Amino acid sequence: MNIRQLSVHENPPMELLLAADPSQKLVESYVKRGHCFVAESNDQWIGVYILLPTKPQTIEIVNIAVDESHQGQGIGKDLLRHAISTAKTLGYTTIEIGTGNSSIGQLALYQKCGFRIVEVDLNFFLRHYEEEIIENGIRCMDMIRLSQNI
Ligand code: ACO
């Protein structure tokens, strides 16, 4: 597997990006402004992440996804490590990521990769998403924000 930055001439893998964020409007808006990286294997895109500068010195992983048939094999962890290392190389000192209160596996993964919970944005998903989101039998309502110094 190889992880590389997508060139401006390549179309981003929308299907994968929408697996991480069901809002096509939001994805289309940040995909243009961020750095998009893909994981490829046998000429197939099996993973993606997008880094978006948000504040001076701070960059956020606004989207990360692994193709369903390749999940649970460590690719998500590899993408997160790659994102952290890319952010460091670009000179950022803080990296952030956010996910819903119902995303139990993602919260586990991000903490295993060194992120700490720093904030809860109450009702974020009720304000920004029209469709109701249920995961692990839990209604997704609040954004859990995580951060790490790099
Ligand atoms: N409890 C404890 N640990 C858990 C749990 C759980 N319920 N669920 C998962 N994990 C751990 C695994 O044990 C593993 O850790 P380990 O290596 O120490 O065993 C880790 O989380 C999963 O690691 P990977 O195999 O590297 O992850 P994967 O390749 O499956 O990718 C991802 C994870 C990107 C979240 C993938 O499942 C995915 O694409 N999901 C759908 C899209 C999505 O939800 N994206 C994130 C949205 S938030 C955002 O984009 C900012």
Boltz pocket constraint, residues with backbone or C-beta under 6 A from the ligand:
constraints:
  - pocket:
      binder: B
      contacts: [[A, 16], [A, 19], [A, 20], [A, 21], [A, 61], [A, 62], [A, 63], [A, 64], [A, 65], [A, 66], [A, 67], [A, 70], [A, 71], [A, 72], [A, 73], [A, 74], [A, 75], [A, 76], [A, 77], [A, 78], [A, 97], [A, 98], [A, 99], [A, 100], [A, 103], [A, 104], [A, 105], [A, 106], [A, 108], [A, 109], [A, 112]]
      max_distance: 6.0
